[in-house]
């Protein structure tokens, strides 16, 4: 029987950094059962002491030493967390001293910086990109001039979540073009897309998976039939090949992976929010 | 004059973990100028050697030693990266041995796990939450029964990006309720929201900031006037106070921070995607 091990992501900010690293570390240990809890905004001694009490209690409840992944910038908070008896892993500590040496400067330990508010302009770019993605999601009456990327695919192949991810995390203005039946009758690009060839990226998907997704949306429709899915996917793939549009299958690919590959292929270098 | 220092986020997967940690580390060193580059999907020796060549070239171009933040799980790839001459910081290495000791097990070094595709059900929950957020964004004809959270605010106070973030990263079904003029004439909750009191979270914002945002959307309209913004914000805040709805100001708060506080306040514990 596997023992359930309590894991806490503790941070002086949102906890996103701690959880991102912690999740990556835990995925490297298979066969364990972890129960995770997020303790964000732990930014003073009192909150760190409260956190330590909760962590200690979890250890007693589960009968096993808890693991704490901490991204508290103030190292004295980390010491308070250690009073819980947990294994405390500080995600920054090992890197501070090599960086200080390399940069010949002391770090500036302001808490909760990483996912906090940046300046108004940066925030604005991000929100504008998101509004762009939301209002350019149906391919109707869209002016692709302003788009950084246009994702082309049949319905339900993964365009919308990818566009939104690109906007939200990279401020990229991502638009959609859903291929219509009429488009798919030809092997060539729809005329509206031709001026934007260098912004196009095609998404494809296994017809069986597409059927499963469409079935959830409109059960037992012609739209969701395996024949329709096979025909549409084959026609789209032919078009992408004939027109040399870079393409990726979304079947076994996460939204993060698709986004990363789209940016890499089209040469879009943006900092992550 | 500040020297521009090239920084590379290198990963066998998307690079999100490397960039998240790297960004957090770099924000602790103020007054430096960093130019960052993402090298994702470096998952074999050839790609690692190519990456090392690019990194070395950047060091020569900028005349300064590059910094590499690596999340390659395979440690032999990390050694190849070191041939670039850069300072290579491996975001996992310092934590593997303490975790192996604590768990009494060796880690399983499969590459590119953290932000790769998970199982179909998990993916589906995520996409469904996102579709829920997108289709429940205008407060019209919405059935709040299925929502995990309902964000209540005046127009342009930050509801939409927060809903989408909650859906995309935590699979939370987040709906919006935009307060109308009619709603704001009363100090009490709109009747439609009353059955969902324990799911409600109010967002507020400084009227000056709201005016700035609305001005971009509909310049010189009554909607964007400072008088309208002041009146609406004051009325919404009074309602939240009278009805004891938990509230947060979005003025100096990032989407990540708002999401984290909403989840904490409403007791929504979900693993991050």
Contacts between the chains, C-beta under 8 A, distances in Angstrom:
chain1	res1	chain2	res2	distance
A	5	B	103	7.6
A	13	B	257	7.2
A	14	B	254	7.8
A	14	B	256	4.7
A	14	B	257	5.5
A	14	B	259	7.6
A	14	B	260	4.2
A	15	B	260	6.5
A	16	B	20	6.8
A	16	B	256	5.8
A	16	B	260	7.7
A	16	B	272	7.3
A	17	B	20	5.4
A	17	B	21	6.3
A	17	B	24	4.6
A	19	B	272	5.0
A	20	B	16	6.9
A	20	B	17	5.4
A	20	B	20	4.6
A	20	B	21	7.4
A	20	B	114	7.7
A	20	B	272	7.3
A	21	B	17	6.3
A	21	B	20	7.4
A	21	B	21	5.9
A	21	B	91	6.4
A	21	B	92	7.9
A	21	B	95	7.9
A	23	B	114	6.1
A	23	B	271	7.6
A	23	B	272	6.7
A	24	B	17	4.6
A	24	B	71	6.8
A	24	B	91	7.8
A	24	B	92	6.9
A	24	B	113	7.4
A	24	B	114	3.9
A	25	B	92	6.2
A	25	B	95	5.6
A	25	B	96	7.6
A	25	B	99	6.3
A	27	B	113	4.4
A	27	B	114	5.6
A	28	B	73	6.6
A	28	B	92	7.4
A	28	B	96	7.4
A	28	B	107	4.1
A	28	B	108	5.9
A	28	B	109	6.4
A	28	B	110	7.6
A	28	B	113	7.1
A	29	B	99	6.6
A	29	B	103	5.8
A	29	B	105	6.2
A	29	B	107	5.6
A	29	B	108	6.8
A	30	B	108	4.9
A	31	B	105	7.5
A	32	B	103	6.4
A	32	B	105	7.4
A	36	B	271	6.2
A	37	B	269	6.6
A	38	B	260	7.6
A	38	B	263	7.7
A	38	B	264	7.8
A	38	B	269	7.1
A	40	B	260	4.8
A	40	B	261	7.8
A	40	B	264	6.3
A	41	B	260	7.4
A	41	B	261	7.6
A	41	B	264	7.6
A	65	B	102	6.9
A	67	B	99	7.5
A	67	B	102	6.7
A	71	B	24	6.8
A	73	B	28	6.6
A	87	B	98	6.3
A	87	B	99	7.8
A	87	B	102	5.0
A	89	B	95	5.0
A	89	B	98	6.5
A	89	B	99	7.5
A	91	B	21	6.4
A	91	B	24	7.8
A	91	B	91	7.7
A	91	B	95	7.9
A	92	B	21	8.0
A	92	B	24	6.9
A	92	B	25	6.2
A	92	B	28	7.4
A	93	B	94	8.0
A	94	B	94	3.8
A	95	B	21	7.9
A	95	B	25	5.6
A	95	B	89	5.0
A	95	B	91	7.9
A	96	B	25	7.7
A	96	B	28	7.4
A	98	B	87	6.4
A	98	B	89	6.5
A	99	B	25	6.4
A	99	B	29	6.6
A	99	B	67	7.5
A	99	B	87	7.8
A	99	B	89	7.5
A	102	B	65	6.9
A	102	B	67	6.7
A	102	B	87	5.0
A	103	B	5	7.6
A	103	B	29	5.8
A	103	B	32	6.4
A	105	B	29	6.2
A	105	B	31	7.5
A	105	B	32	7.4
A	107	B	28	4.1
A	107	B	29	5.6
A	108	B	28	5.9
A	108	B	29	6.8
A	108	B	30	4.9
A	109	B	28	6.4
A	110	B	28	7.6
A	113	B	24	7.4
A	113	B	27	4.3
A	113	B	28	7.1
A	114	B	20	7.7
A	114	B	23	6.0
A	114	B	24	3.9
A	114	B	27	5.5
A	115	B	254	5.9
A	115	B	256	4.1
A	115	B	257	6.6
A	116	B	254	5.6
A	116	B	257	6.3
A	117	B	252	5.0
A	117	B	253	5.9
A	117	B	254	4.7
A	117	B	257	7.2
A	118	B	254	7.3
A	120	B	212	7.8
A	123	B	254	7.5
A	124	B	216	7.8
A	126	B	161	7.9
A	126	B	255	7.8
A	127	B	161	6.1
A	130	B	160	7.5
A	130	B	161	5.6
A	130	B	164	7.1
A	134	B	134	7.5
A	134	B	137	7.9
A	134	B	160	7.3
A	137	B	134	7.9
A	160	B	130	7.5
A	160	B	134	7.3
A	161	B	126	7.9
A	161	B	127	6.1
A	161	B	130	5.6
A	161	B	168	7.1
A	164	B	130	7.1
A	164	B	164	6.1
A	164	B	168	6.7
A	165	B	168	6.6
A	168	B	161	7.1
A	168	B	164	6.7
A	168	B	165	6.6
A	168	B	168	6.9
A	168	B	255	7.6
A	212	B	120	7.9
A	216	B	124	7.8
A	252	B	117	5.0
A	253	B	117	5.9
A	254	B	14	7.8
A	254	B	115	5.9
A	254	B	116	5.6
A	254	B	117	4.7
A	254	B	118	7.3
A	254	B	123	7.5
A	255	B	126	7.8
A	255	B	168	7.6
A	256	B	14	4.7
A	256	B	16	5.8
A	256	B	115	4.1
A	257	B	13	7.2
A	257	B	14	5.6
A	257	B	115	6.7
A	257	B	116	6.4
A	257	B	117	7.2
A	259	B	14	7.6
A	260	B	14	4.2
A	260	B	15	6.5
A	260	B	16	7.7
A	260	B	38	7.6
A	260	B	40	4.8
A	260	B	41	7.4
A	261	B	40	7.8
A	261	B	41	7.6
A	263	B	38	7.7
A	264	B	38	7.8
A	264	B	40	6.3
A	264	B	41	7.6
A	269	B	37	6.7
A	269	B	38	7.1
A	271	B	23	7.6
A	271	B	36	6.2
A	272	B	16	7.3
A	272	B	19	5.0
A	272	B	20	7.3
A	272	B	23	6.7
